Amino acid sequence: MQRPKEEAADDIRHRDLSQIPEDEMSPEEKRELRRRFEEFVGLMRRPSVADKLGARPSEKTVRPWDPATAKKRHPS
């Protein structure tokens, strides 16, 4: 596949890099591909999960179910 002539540096952001094998990419094209990936990951990462990475799970206390107290709380 014949690659088109190098375009202006500001046009690399709009260039289709999906059909170019990675081993044939120039260093500039590889940097742009990496930048696009990082941007994508930043958009897809959920803030609630990202903020809690490495945090200990919350310590919830679990109380056993007691039918006698359950009826008092929620009468039918």
Buried (B, 14 or more C-beta within 10 A) or exposed (E): EEEEEEEEEEEBEEEEEEEBEEEEBEEEBEEBBEEEEEEEEEEEEEEEEEEEEEEEEEEEEEEEEEEEEEEEEEEE
